Amino acid sequence: MFTDHVFTLVDKRDAEGFAALFAPDGRFVFGNADPIVGPAAIAAAVGAFFAGIDGLRHELRNRWESGADTVAELVVEYDRRDGGAVRVPGVTIFTRDGAGLVTDYRIYVDLAPLFAP
């Protein structure tokens, strides 16, 4: 299933593989950050985020699909650079076009615990 594939790529920290899921004008928004448009820019931004952590794992709690839209409720465990780990709830919403490529991908999560001292 596509949703499982998405989170497998992310959990492997495969920024290029994740970005390859996007349409040429696909849009990615992480929390309250500015939108990132296009696979190359998405790969660079996601790769930079992955470089700041030691790992992550997504636990899919619920999934709702309606046509081209998917909503995934998750708990994400992040491995911090200091050796600690934090778990936070989050929601990801994405839309795919007729070719199956992601046109809009939004992540709603509070990362404050990840970067807290």
Secondary structure as GFF3:
##gff-version 3
##sequence-region A 1 117
A	DSSP	alpha_helix	2	11	.	.	.	ID=ss1
A	DSSP	alpha_helix	15	19	.	.	.	ID=ss2
A	DSSP	beta_strand	22	30	.	.	.	ID=ss3
A	DSSP	beta_strand	36	37	.	.	.	ID=ss4
A	DSSP	alpha_helix	39	51	.	.	.	ID=ss5
A	DSSP	beta_strand	55	66	.	.	.	ID=ss6
A	DSSP	beta_strand	69	79	.	.	.	ID=ss7
A	DSSP	beta_strand	85	96	.	.	.	ID=ss8
A	DSSP	beta_strand	102	109	.	.	.	ID=ss9
A	DSSP	alpha_helix	112	115	.	.	.	ID=ss10
###
